[in-house]
């Protein structure tokens, strides 16, 4: 899952980014409202974190423009303004949640997970596909009630495939949702991840089929 973080405090931005990357998310950072607006118009993200006090164009204006383009990705507002009017304005413009500075990183991480979970899965807490169960909040996998160890990248691939069972997910979609601007990645890297994930799932009768020229799909092989 790919997140845009718009925060002009570099120390805070770095701390948030490192925490979210550790949780398995890809994070792209910008420091101004104009850059956030351009990024949201040009790239696909699964969530945006917007500081209200961005220089130039503030977070509320970025949010207004985003919703004006019809984009429904979840938005979490960061604000040092604790007033009720500010919170109401953000929610009325289409924010999905807000958190007031200062905050604890574990709370921010939990809110991010909750927003992405609701956006993609509604009220579901896990995805079941044949003998495997994917814990959405914990981003962990069990098969036949036994834990299956996956790397953060493998979890990212699996999550996208589970969102589209029986449908093809292209390499481009995988790259777009799993890697930020700072990551140099080739299609070869996706093939390696698919190979590793395939080996993890095959003992449980789950296959990752390559559809030549199109991408990959999840299917039951038994």
Long-range contacts (C-beta under 8 A, 24 or more apart in sequence): 1-25, 1-26, 1-46, 1-47, 1-116, 1-156, 1-159, 1-177, 1-178, 2-26, 2-27, 2-28, 2-43, 2-44, 2-45, 2-46, 2-176, 2-177, 2-178, 2-179, 2-180, 3-27, 3-28, 3-45, 3-46, 3-47, 3-48, 3-49, 3-112, 4-28, 4-30, 4-36, 4-39, 4-40, 4-43, 4-45, 4-47, 4-48, 4-49, 5-29, 5-30, 5-49, 6-30, 6-31, 6-32, 6-33, 6-35, 6-36, 6-48, 6-49, 6-50, 6-51, 6-54, 6-59, 6-62, 7-31, 7-49, 7-51, 7-54, 7-78, 8-32, 8-51, 8-53, 8-54, 8-55, 9-51, 12-101, 15-105, 16-49, 16-105, 16-108, 19-105, 19-108, 19-109, 20-109, 20-112, 23-109, 23-112, 23-113, 23-139, 24-139, 24-152, 24-155, 24-156, 25-112, 26-156, 26-177, 26-178, 26-179, 26-180, 26-183, 27-180, 28-180, 28-181, 28-182, 31-55, 32-56, 32-57, 33-57, 33-58, 33-59, 33-61, 33-62, 36-62, 37-61, 37-62, 37-65, 37-66, 40-65, 40-66, 40-71, 41-69, 43-176, 44-176, 44-177, 45-73, 46-73, 46-74, 46-116, 46-119, 46-120, 46-177, 47-73, 47-74, 47-75, 47-76, 47-112, 47-115, 47-116, 47-119, 48-73, 48-74, 48-75, 48-76, 49-75, 49-76, 49-77, 49-78, 49-112, 50-75, 50-76, 50-77, 50-78, 50-95, 51-77, 51-78, 51-79, 52-77, 52-78, 52-79, 52-80, 52-81, 52-86, 52-90, 53-79, 53-80, 53-81, 59-90, 60-89, 60-90, 60-93, 63-90, 63-93, 63-94, 63-95, 64-93, 64-94, 66-94, 67-93, 67-94, 72-119, 73-119, 74-115, 74-116, 74-118, 74-119, 76-108, 76-111, 76-112, 76-115, 78-103, 113-137, 113-139, 120-163, 127-162, 129-162, 129-165, 129-206, 129-218, 129-220, 130-204, 130-205, 130-206, 130-220, 131-204, 131-205, 131-206, 132-201, 132-204, 132-206, 134-158, 134-159, 134-162, 143-201, 143-203, 143-204, 143-206, 144-204, 148-200, 149-200, 150-197, 150-200, 151-196, 153-178, 153-193, 154-193, 154-196, 154-197, 154-200, 157-190, 157-193, 157-194, 157-197, 158-197, 161-208, 161-216, 161-217, 161-218, 162-218, 164-217, 164-218, 165-217, 165-218, 166-217, 166-218, 166-219, 167-217, 168-211, 168-214, 168-215, 168-216, 168-217, 169-215, 169-216, 169-217, 170-214, 170-215, 171-215, 171-216, 173-215, 174-215, 174-216
